[in-house]
Structures are given as structure tokens and as C-alpha cells.
């Protein structure tokens, strides 16, 4: 078996590319995206700080330490802070998305790198490079065997997040190439996250980002102290892809090929709505139907053309998606989301309360929504929407959304990102002065010493 192992493994090639990067020399577009990620993730932590799942995650931690839990007075160890902050950032499903994955990078990588740097290396330039590298690794891993991890029943953000966090934290702490290989190998044994939360709207998806973030810190620290991980963690016969995608065959060049010279991080999408990414174009279509004067009572039936790869998460069982069991389950129920956008003109954080998911007008329209698989849908390379409404007078009206708003084809501006931060902070109970002070702190965080004390409250 030893003779069959590669002379140079995928992780070794990747680690050499990572170790050769110099702090402070990222492309301007990548730096700007990492600045946006920082603003967005901190705002998401604040908006979720009083939610029951965040409070539960914080109370469950018994590892007080020096690191900031954003929006809270209590401090934890680096791993504990990364866990709670990652859980909060991903909790409302309002965080960024890499359209080729789909994976959510910011909620994993930003909490991991910030906590690790706050504790071990408070250097803003190293934090910036670590966030860029961690994000890049997480996103590129999702391209090796597209859709396979989801199909196998796992959450790609959880699986690839542990690896991305290990790479990002390792970079931020100045690990050498051998140590980064070990960190990746160790993180492979920490990766996990099943998608059974879909059955009844359980909370476990929320902790996947936090768990991956703290796993990356632990893996990097172990590697720094000489703990050895398998160098064939990716392509090995018992490696990451064998375990979570049921294959060792994949496009590893998508991970390694032009790493460090082309940054897929630049294409990260920021969501307009706090819910499942692939549902968002359908919400846009529904809103446009309503804007054309179509009323819910005019509608006989709504048919959506969808990607086969999204059906098991967002469309089935159809009855549960038309009438979700609770507010969290509603975030992954396109019929409910489409109907909410149609009836109320949008989908905001208030659409997922227990009262909102029992709205009779919304549920009546959601019951009329069905789907058909479009074999030519470009998912996961592009997220589209197509809604065909048959009205009671027999006429048919259609709307199409050709891409995800907030993504590469219609990115949010810095003003959009900061406006979203302010709304999230307000929702989380921060006043205007506190929000503006936080934005000022974040604007200079990568240029100086990492000091997150201004984010505690």
C-alpha cells in the first residue's frame, strides 16, 4: 500500500502554494471581498446574538478565556469563540454563498481566523491573508466533486469548512508547508455534519459553521506542535472525498491548479434574503409577479422549473415545504418562501417567526406551488429561477431570474454591505452609535493589531 501512495500529495502541493504567499500582496478585488466578508459576518453575529440557538451555544461552553464572542460580554477560548461566532453567523442563513459549491465560507473562516489571531497572533495583515486563503480552500474544495457531498447526505460547508479553517488559521499563524499539510490531515478527522436537520427544522445546520471553525483552530494548533496528520487526506483510499463523497476521483486541479494566481473568493455572493440560497431567484420572480398586479386570489396554480440537485433539500416532501413545521424549516422551503415574497413583497428576518409561518394568506398560496425538474438547469454553476403562474381566468404569466442577485453577475456594493450590517445590528439590539463605532473598527482591522474588544457588549 505504501508503494502506491503519491510522491507528492494533493495537500502537499496545496500547502506549498499557500506557504509561498506573502502577506499584504493580495489582489485588490480579493482584499475588498475579505473586507466585505468581515463586515457581513460581524453583522450576522450581532443580529443573532439574542436568538435562542446562540444563547444555547454560549451557555453550553465551559471554556472561558480571552477571546471575543461578538455581541456578548463573556469571553471564551479561541476555539470556543470561533464556535459560538460561527454558529451565530450561519444561524439565520443570511451569510455569503459560493455559487459553484454551494458552500458558505465567511461564517466559518472569519470567526476561526479572528479568534486564532486575537489569541495567538494579533496581526491584521496575517488575518487578512488567512481569511483569503481559508475562503479560497473551502470554496475550491467544493468544485472537486460537485454535488456529491450533498447527495451523500452531508453538509459541504461543514465538511470543507474544517479544511478551509485549518488552512486559513495555519496561514494566519505562520505555519510552514509541512505544518499546513498536517493541519489539513488532522482536520480531515474533525470534519462532519449531516443534513438531517431538514427533516423537522432542527438546529444542527447552524452549528456546522461554528464546529468547522473551532476544528480548524484545533487542527492548526496541533500541527504547530508537531502532531502528524495524513498527507493524503484528500485523495487517499480512506480520505476526505472517499468518506464524504463516496469517491476518490475528482478534479483536484480545481483545488490546486491556479491557486494563488486566480481567486474564486472574488465571486462570493451576498444574499438579499435570509434563507436558502437556491430559493432566492424564485423569491425575486414572485415579487415581480406581484408587482405586475397579480393578486394571490387570482392564482390557480404556480409551477416552478427547478434543478434536480436542489429537490431533496428545498422541495421535498412537498407538503412540508408548502407548510413548514417551524421558522427554521421555512428557510429551506421554496413554496413558503415564494409565497411570502409574493404576499408581503419580500422575505426578511421577520418571515421566520412562529406566527409568520402560520400566516393563512401565505400558506394558502404556498399550497398552490409545485415544481418540475428542468434537466438543463445550470445548478450549481448558476442559480436561476423560473415561475409560471396559471390564473383563474386561464391566462398564464411567467417570470425568470437568470442569476442570483448579490452574486458575481450583480454583486452588492460596499454601501449595500454596510447597509445590511446596520439593519442586522439594529435587529440584534445595537444602537446607531454602537454600529458606527463597530464599522470604524472593522475598516482598519486588517491594517493594524487585531483588537475585538469594541465588539463586546
For each residue, the residues with C-beta under 8 A, 3 or more apart:
1: 4 5
2: 5
3:
4: 1
5: 1 2 9 232 236
6: 9 10 232 235
7:
8: 12 13
9: 5 6 12 13 181 231 232 233 234 235
10: 6 13 14 232 234 235 252 255 256
11: 14 15 180 181 184 185 231 232 233 234
12: 8 9 15 16 177 181 231
13: 8 9 10 16 17 256
14: 10 11 17 18 137 167 180 184 255 256 259
15: 11 12 18 19 177 178 180 181 184
16: 12 13 19 20 177
17: 13 14 20 21 256 259 260
18: 14 15 21 133 137 167 170 171 177 180 259 260
19: 15 16 175 176 177 180
20: 16 17 260
21: 17 18 25 129 133 171 260
22: 25
23: 123 125 126 128 129
24: 125 128 129
25: 21 22
26: 30 31 34 128 129 132 263
27: 30 31 263 266
28: 31 32
29: 32 33 263 266
30: 26 27 33 34 132 263 265 266
31: 26 27 28 34 35 128 132 446
32: 28 29 35 36 414
33: 29 30 36 37 265 266 268
34: 26 30 31 37 38 128 131 132 135 265 446
35: 31 32 38 39 414 442 443 446
36: 32 33 39 40 270 412 414 417
37: 33 34 40 41 96 105 106 109 110 131 135 268
38: 34 35 41 42 110 131 442 445 446
39: 35 36 42 43 417 418 421 439 442
40: 36 37 43 44 95 96 106 270 417 420 421
41: 37 38 44 45 85 89 95 106 107 110 111
42: 38 39 45 46 70 110 421 438 442 455
43: 39 40 46 47 420 421 422 424 425
44: 40 41 47 48 88 89 90 91 92 94 95 107 424
45: 41 42 48 49 70 71 85 88 89 111
46: 42 43 49 70 71 424 425 428 430 438
47: 43 44 92 94 349 424 425 427 428
48: 44 45 51 53 54 88 89 91 92 428
49: 45 46 54 70 71 72 88 428 429
50: 54 55 428 429
51: 48 54 55 88 91 92
52: 55 56
53: 48 56 57 87 91 203 206 207
54: 48 49 50 51 57 58 84 87 88 91
55: 50 51 52 58 59
56: 52 53 59 60 203
57: 53 54 60 61 83 84 87 88 207 210
58: 54 55 61 69 72 74 84
59: 55 56
60: 56 57
61: 57 58 64 76 80 83 84
62:
63: 76 77 79 80
64: 61 74 75 76 77 80
65: 75 76 77 78 80 81 119
66: 75 77 118 119
67: 75 76 77 78 80 81 82 115 118 119 452
68: 75 81 114 115 118 452 453 455 456
69: 58 72 74 75 76 80 81 84 85 456
70: 42 45 46 49 85 88 452 455 456
71: 45 46 49 88 428 430 455 456 457
72: 49 58 69 84 456 457
73: 456 457
74: 58 64 69
75: 64 65 66 67 68 69 81 456
76: 61 63 64 65 67 69 79 80 81 84
77: 63 64 65 66 67 80 81 119
78: 65 67 81 82 115 116 118 119 120 217
79: 63 76 82 83 115 214 217 218
80: 61 63 64 65 67 69 76 77 83 84 214
81: 65 67 68 69 75 76 77 78 84 85 111 115 118
82: 67 78 79 85 86 111 112 114 115 116 165 210 213 214 216 217
83: 57 61 79 80 86 87 111 207 210 211 213 214
84: 54 57 58 61 69 72 76 80 81 87 88 210
85: 41 45 69 70 81 82 88 89 110 111 114 115 210 213
86: 82 83 89 90 107 108 111 112 209 210 211 212 213 214
87: 53 54 57 83 84 90 91 206 207 209 210 211
88: 44 45 48 49 51 54 57 70 71 84 85 91 210
89: 41 44 45 48 85 86 95 106 107 110 111 209
90: 44 86 87 93 95 104 107 108 157 205 206 208 209 210
91: 44 48 51 53 54 87 88 206
92: 44 47 48 51 95 274 349 352
93: 90 205 271 274 275 276 331 332
94: 44 47 271 273 274 275 349 424
95: 40 41 44 89 90 92 104 106 107 209 271
96: 37 40 104 105 106 107 268 269 270 271
97: 101 102 103 104 268 269 271 277 404 407
98: 101 102 103 104 105 138 139 142 264 267 268 269
99: 102 267 269 277 380 381 382 383 404 407 408
100: 139 142 143 146 264 267 380 381
101: 97 98 139 142 143 156 157 160 380
102: 97 98 99 142 156 277 278 380 383
103: 97 98 138 139 141 142 156 157 160 161
104: 90 95 96 97 98 107 108 157 161 209
105: 37 96 98 108 109 134 135 138 139 157 161 164 265 268
106: 37 40 41 89 95 96 109 110 135 268
107: 41 44 86 89 90 95 96 104 110 111 157 209 210 213
108: 86 90 104 105 111 112 134 138 157 161 164 165 209 212 213 216
109: 37 105 106 112 113 130 131 134 135 138 161 164 165 168 213
110: 37 38 41 42 85 89 106 107 113 114 131
111: 41 45 81 82 83 85 86 89 107 108 114 115 209 210 213
112: 82 86 108 109 115 116 134 165 168 169 212 213 214 216 217
113: 109 110 116 117 127 130 131 134 165 168 169 172
114: 68 82 85 110 111 117 118 127 450 452
115: 67 68 78 79 81 82 85 111 112 118 119 213 217
116: 78 82 112 113 119 120 121 130 169 172 173 217 220
117: 113 114 120 121 122 123 126 127 130 172 173 450
118: 66 67 68 78 81 114 115 122 450 451 452
119: 65 66 67 77 78 115 116
120: 78 116 117 173 221
121: 116 117 126 172 173 174
122: 117 118 449 450 451
123: 23 117 126 127 172 449 450
124: 127 128 444 445 446 447 448 449 450
125: 23 24 128 129 446 447
126: 23 117 121 123 129 130 171 172 173 174
127: 113 114 117 123 124 130 131 172 445 446 450
128: 23 24 26 31 34 124 125 131 132 446
129: 21 23 24 26 125 126 132 133 171 172
130: 109 113 116 117 126 127 133 134 168 169 170 171 172 173
131: 34 37 38 109 110 113 127 128 134 135 168 172
132: 26 30 31 34 128 129 135 136 263 265
133: 18 21 129 130 136 137 167 168 171
134: 105 108 109 112 113 130 131 137 138 164 165 167 168 169 171 216
135: 34 37 105 106 109 131 132 138 139 164 168 265 268
136: 132 133 139 140 164 259 263 264 265
137: 14 18 133 134 140 141 160 163 164 167 168 255
138: 98 103 105 108 109 134 135 141 142 157 160 161 163 164 165
139: 98 100 101 103 105 135 136 142 143 164 264 265 268
140: 136 137 143 144 254 255 259 264
141: 103 137 138 144 160 163 164 255
142: 98 100 101 102 103 138 139 146 149 156 160
143: 100 101 139 140 146 251 254 255 264
144: 140 141 234 241 245 250 251 252 254 255
145: 148 149 241 245 247 249 250 251
146: 100 142 143 380
147: 150 151 309 380
148: 145 151 152 241 245 246 247
149: 142 145 152 154 155 156 159 160 244 245
150: 147 153 154 155 156 195 309 313
151: 147 148 309
152: 148 149 244 245 246
153: 150 194 195 196
154: 149 150 158 159 192 193 194 195 244
155: 149 150 158 159 193 194 195 205 208
156: 101 102 103 142 149 150 159 160
157: 90 101 103 104 105 107 108 138 160 161 193 208 209 212
158: 154 155 161 162 191 192 193 208 209 211 212
159: 149 154 155 156 162 163 191 192 193 240 244
160: 101 103 137 138 141 142 149 156 157 163 164 191
161: 103 104 105 108 109 138 157 158 164 165 191 208 209 212 213 215 216
162: 158 159 165 166 187 188 190 191 192 211 212 215 216 219
163: 137 138 141 159 160 166 167 184 187 188 191 216 233 240
164: 105 108 109 134 135 136 137 138 139 141 160 161 167 168 212 216
165: 82 108 109 112 113 134 138 161 162 168 169 187 212 213 215 216 217 219
166: 162 163 169 170 180 183 184 186 187 215 216 219 220 223
167: 14 18 133 134 137 163 164 170 171 180 183 184 216
168: 109 112 113 130 131 133 134 135 137 164 165 171 172 216
169: 112 113 116 130 134 165 166 172 173 183 216 217 219 220
170: 18 130 166 167 173 175 179 180 183 220 223 224
171: 18 21 126 129 130 133 134 167 168 174 175 180
172: 113 116 117 121 123 126 127 129 130 131 168 169
173: 116 117 120 121 126 130 169 170 220 221 224
174: 121 126 171
175: 19 170 171 179 180 183 220 223 224
176: 19 179 180
177: 12 15 16 18 19 180 181
178: 15 181 182
179: 170 175 176 182 183 220 223 224
180: 11 14 15 18 19 166 167 170 171 175 176 177 183 184 223
181: 9 11 12 15 177 178 184 185 223 229 231
182: 178 179 185 186 222 223 227 228 229
183: 166 167 169 170 175 179 180 186 187 216 219 220 222 223 224 229
184: 11 14 15 163 166 167 180 181 187 188 219 229 233 234
185: 11 181 182 188 189 228 229 230 231 233
186: 166 182 183 189 190 218 219 222 223 227 229
187: 162 163 165 166 183 184 190 191 215 216 219 229 233
188: 162 163 184 185 191 229 230 233 234 239 240
189: 185 186 229
190: 162 186 187 215 218 219
191: 158 159 160 161 162 163 187 188 212 215 240 244
192: 154 158 159 162 211
193: 154 155 157 158 159 204 205 208 211 212
194: 153 154 155 197 204
195: 150 153 154 155 198 205 313
196: 153 199 202 204
197: 194 200 201 202 203 204 205 328
198: 195 201 312 313 329 332
199: 196 202
200: 197 325 326 329
201: 197 198 324 325 326 327 328 329 330 332
202: 196 197 199 205 328
203: 53 56 197 206 207 328
204: 193 194 196 197 207 208
205: 90 93 155 193 195 197 202 208
206: 53 87 90 91 203 209 210
207: 53 57 83 87 203 204 210 211
208: 90 155 157 158 161 193 204 205 211 212
209: 86 87 89 90 95 104 107 108 111 157 158 161 206 212 213
210: 57 82 83 84 85 86 87 88 90 107 111 206 207 213 214
211: 83 86 87 158 162 192 193 207 208 214 215
212: 86 108 112 157 158 161 162 164 165 191 193 208 209 215 216
213: 82 83 85 86 107 108 109 111 112 115 161 165 209 210 216 217
214: 79 80 82 83 86 112 210 211 217 218
215: 161 162 165 166 187 190 191 211 212 218 219
216: 82 108 112 134 161 162 163 164 165 166 167 168 169 183 187 212 213 219 220
217: 78 79 82 112 115 116 165 169 213 214 220 221
218: 79 186 190 214 215 221 222
219: 162 165 166 169 183 184 186 187 190 215 216 222 223 229
220: 116 166 169 170 173 175 179 183 216 217 223 224
221: 120 173 217 218 224 225
222: 182 183 186 218 219 225 227
223: 166 170 175 179 180 181 182 183 186 219 220 226 227 229
224: 170 173 175 179 183 220 221
225: 221 222
226: 223
227: 182 186 222 223
228: 182 185
229: 181 182 183 184 185 186 187 188 189 219 223 233
230: 185 188 233 236 239
231: 9 11 12 181 185
232: 5 6 9 10 11 235 236 239
233: 9 11 163 184 185 187 188 229 230 236 239 240
234: 9 10 11 144 184 188 239 240 241 252 255
235: 6 9 10 232 239 241 248 250 252
236: 5 230 232 233 239 242 248
237: 242 248
238: 242 243
239: 188 230 232 233 234 235 236 242 243 248
240: 159 163 188 191 233 234 243 244
241: 144 145 148 234 235 244 245 247 248 250
242: 236 237 238 239 245 246 247 248
243: 238 239 240
244: 149 152 154 159 191 240 241
245: 144 145 148 149 152 241 242 250
246: 148 152 242
247: 145 148 241 242 250
248: 235 236 237 239 241 242
249: 145
250: 144 145 235 241 245 247 254
251: 143 144 145 254 255
252: 10 144 234 235 255 256
253: 256 257
254: 140 143 144 250 251 257
255: 10 14 137 140 141 143 144 234 251 252 259
256: 10 13 14 17 252 253 259
257: 253 254
258: 261 262
259: 14 17 18 136 140 255 256
260: 17 18 20 21
261: 258
262: 258
263: 26 27 29 30 132 136 266
264: 98 100 136 139 140 143 267
265: 30 33 34 105 132 135 136 139 268
266: 27 29 30 33 263
267: 98 99 100 264 407 408
268: 33 37 96 97 98 105 106 135 139 265
269: 96 97 98 99 277 404 406 407 408 411
270: 36 40 96 406 411 412 416 417 420
271: 93 94 95 96 97 274 275 277 280 406
272: 280 283 284 405 406
273: 94 279 280 283 337 341 346 347 348
274: 92 93 94 271 331 347 348 349 351 352
275: 93 94 271 279 280 283 330 331 332 337 347 351 352
276: 93 279 280 313 314 331 332 334 337
277: 97 99 102 269 271 280 383 404
278: 102 281 307 310 313 314 334 379 383
279: 273 275 276 282 283 314 332 333 334 337 338
280: 271 272 273 275 276 277 283 284 383 385 404 405 406
281: 278 284 285 383 384 385 401 403 404 405
282: 279 285 286 304 334 337 338 341 385 387 401
283: 272 273 275 279 280 286 287 337 338 340 341 346 347 385
284: 272 280 281 287 288 341 385 399 401 405
285: 281 282 288 289 338 385 386 387 399 400 401
286: 282 283 289 290 338 339 341 342 387 399
287: 283 284 290 291 341 342 345 346
288: 284 285 291 292 399
289: 285 286 292 294 342 387 389 397 399
290: 286 287 293 294 295 341 342 343 345
291: 287 288
292: 288 289 397
293: 290
294: 289 290 298 299 389 391 397
295: 290 298 299
296: 299 339 342 343 361 364 365
297:
298: 294 295 391 392 393
299: 294 295 296 302 365 368 389 390 391 392
300: 368 390 391 392
301: 368 370 389 390
302: 299 338 365 368 369 370 387 388 389 390
303: 370 371 372 387 388 390
304: 282 334 338 369 370 371 372 385 386 387 388
305: 371 372 373 374 377 386 388
306: 310 311 314 315 334 371 372 373 374 377
307: 278 310 311 373 374 377 378 379 380
308: 311 373 375 377
309: 147 150 151 379 380
310: 278 306 307 313 314 315 379
311: 306 307 308 314 315 316 371 373
312: 198 315 316
313: 150 195 198 276 278 310 332
314: 276 278 279 306 310 311 321 332 333 334
315: 306 310 311 312 318 321 334 335 371
316: 311 312 321
317: 320 321
318: 315 321 322 335 370 371
319: 322 323
320: 317 323 324 325 329 333
321: 314 315 316 317 318 324 332 333 334 335 336 366
322: 318 319 333 335 336 363 366 367 369
323: 319 320 336 363 366 367
324: 201 320 321 327 329 330 333 336 357
325: 200 201 320 329
326: 200 201 329 330 354 357
327: 201 324 330 331 352 353 354 356 357
328: 197 201 202 203 331 352
329: 198 200 201 320 324 325 326 332 333
330: 201 275 324 326 327 333 336 337 351 352 356 357
331: 93 274 275 276 327 328 337 352
332: 93 198 201 275 276 279 313 314 321 329
333: 279 314 320 321 322 324 329 330 336 337 366
334: 276 278 279 282 304 306 314 315 321 337 338 369 371
335: 315 318 321 322 338 339 366 367 369
336: 321 322 323 324 330 333 339 340 357 362 363 366
337: 273 275 276 279 282 283 330 331 333 334 340 341 347 351
338: 279 282 283 285 286 302 304 334 335 341 342 366 369 387
339: 286 296 335 336 342 343 362 363 365 366 369
340: 283 336 337 343 344 347 351 356 359 362
341: 273 282 283 284 286 287 290 337 338 344 345 346 347
342: 286 287 289 290 296 338 339 365
343: 290 296 339 340 359 361 362 365
344: 340 341 347 351 362
345: 287 290 341
346: 273 283 287 341
347: 273 274 275 283 337 340 341 344 351
348: 273 274 351
349: 47 92 94 274 352 427
350: 353 356
351: 274 275 330 337 340 344 347 348 356
352: 92 274 275 327 328 330 331 349 356 357
353: 327 350 356 357
354: 326 327 357 358
355: 358 359
356: 327 330 340 350 351 352 353 359 362
357: 324 326 327 330 336 352 353 354
358: 354 355 363
359: 340 343 355 356 362 363
360: 363 364
361: 296 343 364 365
362: 336 339 340 343 344 356 359 365 366
363: 322 323 336 339 358 359 360 366 367
364: 296 360 361 367 368
365: 296 299 302 339 342 343 361 362 368 369
366: 321 322 323 333 335 336 338 339 362 363 369
367: 322 323 335 363 364
368: 299 300 301 302 364 365
369: 302 304 322 334 335 338 339 365 366
370: 301 302 303 304 318
371: 303 304 305 306 311 315 318 334
372: 303 304 305 306
373: 305 306 307 308 311 377
374: 305 306 307 377 386
375: 308
376:
377: 305 306 307 308 373 374 384
378: 307 381 382 384
379: 278 307 309 310 382 383 384
380: 99 100 101 102 146 147 307 309 383
381: 99 100 378
382: 99 378 379 402 403 404
383: 99 102 277 278 280 281 379 380 403 404 407
384: 281 377 378 379 400 401 402 403
385: 280 281 282 283 284 285 304 399 400 401
386: 285 304 305 374 398 399 400 401
387: 282 285 286 289 302 303 304 338 398 399 400
388: 302 303 304 305 396 397 398
389: 289 294 299 301 302 396 397 398
390: 299 300 301 302 303 394 395 396
391: 294 298 299 300 394 395 396 397
392: 298 299 300
393: 298
394: 390 391
395: 390 391
396: 388 389 390 391
397: 289 292 294 388 389 391
398: 386 387 388 389
399: 284 285 286 288 289 385 386 387
400: 285 384 385 386 387
401: 281 282 284 285 384 385 386 405
402: 382 384 409
403: 281 382 383 384 407 408 409 410
404: 97 99 269 277 280 281 382 383 407 409 410
405: 272 280 281 284 401 410
406: 269 270 271 272 280 410 411 412
407: 97 99 267 269 383 403 404 410 411
408: 99 267 269 403 411
409: 402 403 404
410: 403 404 405 406 407
411: 269 270 406 407 408
412: 36 270 406 416 417 420
413: 416 417
414: 32 35 36 417 418
415: 418 419
416: 270 412 413 419 420
417: 36 39 40 270 412 413 414 420 421
418: 39 414 415 421 422 439
419: 415 416 422 423
420: 40 43 270 412 416 417 423 424
421: 39 40 42 43 417 418 424 425 435 438 439
422: 43 418 419 425 426 432 435
423: 419 420 426 427
424: 43 44 46 47 94 420 421 427 428
425: 43 46 47 421 422 428 430 434 435 438
426: 422 423 429 430 435
427: 47 349 423 424
428: 46 47 48 49 50 71 424 425
429: 49 50 426
430: 46 71 425 426 434 435 438 457
431: 434 435
432: 422 435 436
433: 436 437
434: 425 430 431 437 438 457
435: 421 422 425 426 430 431 432 438 439
436: 432 433 439 440
437: 433 434 440 441 454
438: 42 46 421 425 430 434 435 441 442 454 455
439: 39 418 421 435 436 442 443
440: 436 437 443 444
441: 437 438 444 445 451 454 455
442: 35 38 39 42 438 439 445
443: 35 439 440
444: 124 440 441 447 448
445: 38 124 127 441 442 448 450
446: 31 34 35 38 124 125 127 128
447: 124 125 444
448: 124 444 445 451
449: 122 123 124
450: 114 117 118 122 123 124 127 445
451: 118 122 441 448 454
452: 67 68 70 114 118 455 456
453: 68 456
454: 437 438 441 451
455: 42 68 70 71 438 441 452
456: 68 69 70 71 72 73 75 452 453
457: 71 72 73 430 434
